[in-house]
Amino acid sequence: MRDWQSQAHVKHYCKYHVVFVPKYRGKSIYGTLRKEIGGILRELCRQQGVELIEGYAMRDHIHMLLMISPKYSVANTIGFL
């Protein structure tokens, strides 16, 4: 069963699979940079009020599963991150 979130006038279950890819898919996400990116993204999600459910940093891209409230625009949230 789904774990519905609720606000004053709405119940929602809005999960988004987001993939960040560097220009030309450069393999620039390694070692310590990989850990730093994870910490930075977690902090930005906390500031924006977005729940980071899962996140994986590969060598040339980053996968994230985000739960974004309907009161925030998905495009603005991704732009903030």
Backbone as numpy.savetxt, mean C-alpha at the origin, in Angstrom:
# Nx Ny Nz CAx CAy CAz Cx Cy Cz
-15.71 -15.71 6.01 -16.54 -14.54 6.01 -15.66 -13.30 6.01
-16.10 -12.28 5.33 -15.33 -11.05 5.21 -15.38 -10.25 6.49
-14.29 -9.55 6.74 -14.18 -8.67 7.90 -14.53 -7.25 7.44
-15.80 -6.90 7.47 -16.26 -5.61 6.99 -15.81 -4.50 7.93
-15.42 -3.38 7.35 -15.09 -2.17 8.10 -16.34 -1.29 8.09
-16.52 -0.47 9.09 -17.70 0.38 9.09 -17.34 1.80 9.51
-18.09 2.74 8.95 -18.01 4.14 9.31 -19.42 4.58 9.62
-19.66 5.87 9.74 -20.96 6.38 10.16 -22.11 5.90 9.26
-21.93 5.98 7.94 -23.04 5.66 7.04 -22.70 4.59 6.01
-21.64 3.86 6.20 -21.24 2.89 5.18 -20.48 1.73 5.81
-20.67 0.55 5.24 -19.84 -0.60 5.55 -19.07 -0.91 4.29
-17.78 -1.19 4.43 -16.98 -1.40 3.22 -15.96 -2.50 3.42
-15.52 -3.02 2.30 -14.47 -4.04 2.23 -13.68 -3.73 0.97
-12.88 -2.68 1.02 -12.17 -2.17 -0.16 -10.69 -2.50 -0.06
-10.29 -3.57 -0.74 -8.88 -3.96 -0.77 -8.37 -3.73 -2.19
-7.14 -3.24 -2.27 -6.53 -2.93 -3.56 -5.15 -3.55 -3.63
-4.86 -4.23 -4.75 -3.54 -4.78 -5.00 -2.78 -3.75 -5.82
-1.69 -3.23 -5.25 -0.92 -2.15 -5.87 0.48 -2.67 -6.16
0.99 -2.35 -7.35 2.35 -2.73 -7.72 3.11 -1.47 -8.12
4.20 -1.18 -7.41 5.09 -0.08 -7.75 6.26 -0.64 -8.55
6.52 -0.04 -9.72 7.60 -0.50 -10.59 8.51 0.68 -10.89
9.84 0.55 -10.63 10.74 1.64 -11.00 10.88 1.75 -12.52
11.32 2.90 -12.96 11.47 3.15 -14.39 12.38 2.11 -15.02
11.99 1.59 -16.14 12.71 0.56 -16.91 12.89 -0.74 -16.11
12.07 -0.91 -15.08 12.15 -2.09 -14.20 13.59 -2.35 -13.75
14.28 -1.28 -13.42 15.65 -1.39 -12.92 15.69 -2.19 -11.64
16.62 -3.12 -11.57 16.72 -3.99 -10.39 17.48 -3.25 -9.29
16.81 -2.27 -8.70 17.47 -1.39 -7.73 17.00 -1.62 -6.30
16.14 -2.59 -6.06 15.60 -2.83 -4.71 16.34 -4.04 -4.13
17.40 -3.78 -3.37 18.23 -4.83 -2.80 18.42 -4.60 -1.31
18.83 -5.61 -0.60 19.28 -5.60 0.78 18.70 -4.55 1.71
19.55 -3.61 2.15 19.12 -2.63 3.13 18.10 -1.67 2.55
18.22 -1.36 1.25 17.23 -0.49 0.60 15.85 -1.13 0.67
15.80 -2.44 0.53 14.53 -3.18 0.59 13.88 -3.01 1.97
14.67 -3.11 3.03 14.12 -2.96 4.39 13.71 -1.52 4.66
14.49 -0.56 4.17 14.15 0.84 4.36 12.86 1.21 3.65
12.68 0.70 2.44 11.45 0.97 1.69 10.24 0.44 2.44
10.36 -0.75 3.02 9.26 -1.32 3.79 8.87 -0.45 4.97
9.86 0.03 5.71 9.59 0.90 6.85 8.96 2.22 6.43
9.46 2.78 5.35 8.93 4.06 4.85 7.48 3.89 4.42
7.18 2.84 3.67 5.81 2.62 3.20 4.85 2.35 4.36
5.31 1.60 5.37 4.46 1.36 6.55 4.13 2.68 7.26
5.14 3.54 7.41 4.93 4.82 8.08 3.99 5.72 7.27
4.15 5.76 5.95 3.26 6.57 5.12 1.82 6.06 5.17
1.65 4.75 5.18 0.30 4.18 5.29 -0.32 4.55 6.63
0.47 4.52 7.68 -0.04 4.89 9.00 -0.47 6.36 9.02
0.33 7.23 8.41 0.00 8.65 8.36 -1.28 8.91 7.58
-1.49 8.16 6.51 -2.64 8.37 5.63 -3.90 7.67 6.16
-3.75 6.76 7.12 -4.91 6.04 7.65 -5.29 4.85 6.78
-4.30 4.30 6.09 -4.50 3.15 5.20 -3.92 1.92 5.88
-4.63 0.80 5.81 -4.14 -0.43 6.41 -3.32 -1.19 5.38
-2.06 -1.44 5.69 -1.19 -2.25 4.84 -1.34 -3.69 5.28
-2.04 -4.48 4.48 -2.32 -5.87 4.85 -1.12 -6.76 4.55
-0.60 -6.67 3.33 0.58 -7.43 2.94 1.47 -6.57 2.07
2.75 -6.86 2.08 3.68 -6.17 1.22 4.89 -7.03 0.95
5.30 -7.08 -0.32 6.46 -7.86 -0.72 7.33 -7.00 -1.62
8.63 -6.94 -1.31 9.57 -6.21 -2.15 10.37 -7.22 -2.96
10.21 -7.18 -4.26 10.99 -8.02 -5.16 12.19 -7.21 -5.65
13.00 -7.79 -6.52 14.18 -7.07 -6.99 13.82 -5.89 -7.87
12.72 -5.99 -8.62 12.41 -4.92 -9.56 11.01 -4.35 -9.41
10.29 -4.70 -8.34 8.98 -4.12 -8.10 8.54 -4.41 -6.66
7.47 -3.74 -6.24 6.92 -3.90 -4.89 5.43 -4.19 -5.00
4.98 -5.26 -4.36 3.56 -5.61 -4.29 3.03 -5.19 -2.92
1.85 -4.58 -2.90 1.21 -4.22 -1.64 -0.29 -4.50 -1.74
-0.85 -5.00 -0.66 -2.29 -5.16 -0.55 -2.75 -4.15 0.50
-3.54 -3.17 0.05 -3.96 -2.06 0.90 -5.46 -2.08 1.11
-5.90 -1.71 2.31 -7.31 -1.49 2.56 -7.49 0.02 2.72
-8.14 0.62 1.73 -8.33 2.06 1.69 -9.80 2.37 1.94
-10.05 3.25 2.87 -11.42 3.66 3.19 -12.04 4.38 2.00
-13.36 4.23 1.78 -14.01 4.90 0.65 -14.00 6.42 0.75
-13.72 6.97 1.92 -13.69 8.42 2.02 -12.42 9.01 1.41
-11.42 8.17 1.11 -10.19 8.61 0.46 -10.16 8.14 -0.98
-9.68 8.99 -1.86 -9.51 8.62 -3.26 -8.32 7.66 -3.38
-8.50 6.61 -4.17 -7.41 5.66 -4.38 -6.24 6.34 -5.08
-6.53 7.17 -6.08 -5.47 7.86 -6.82 -4.68 8.80 -5.91
-5.34 9.54 -5.04 -4.63 10.44 -4.13 -3.80 9.66 -3.12
-4.31 8.54 -2.65 -3.58 7.72 -1.69 -2.31 7.17 -2.32
-2.41 6.64 -3.53 -1.23 6.09 -4.21 -0.25 7.22 -4.53
-0.76 8.36 -4.91 0.11 9.51 -5.15 0.86 9.94 -3.91
0.22 9.86 -2.76 0.86 10.20 -1.50 1.98 9.21 -1.16
1.73 7.92 -1.43 2.74 6.91 -1.14 3.91 7.04 -2.08
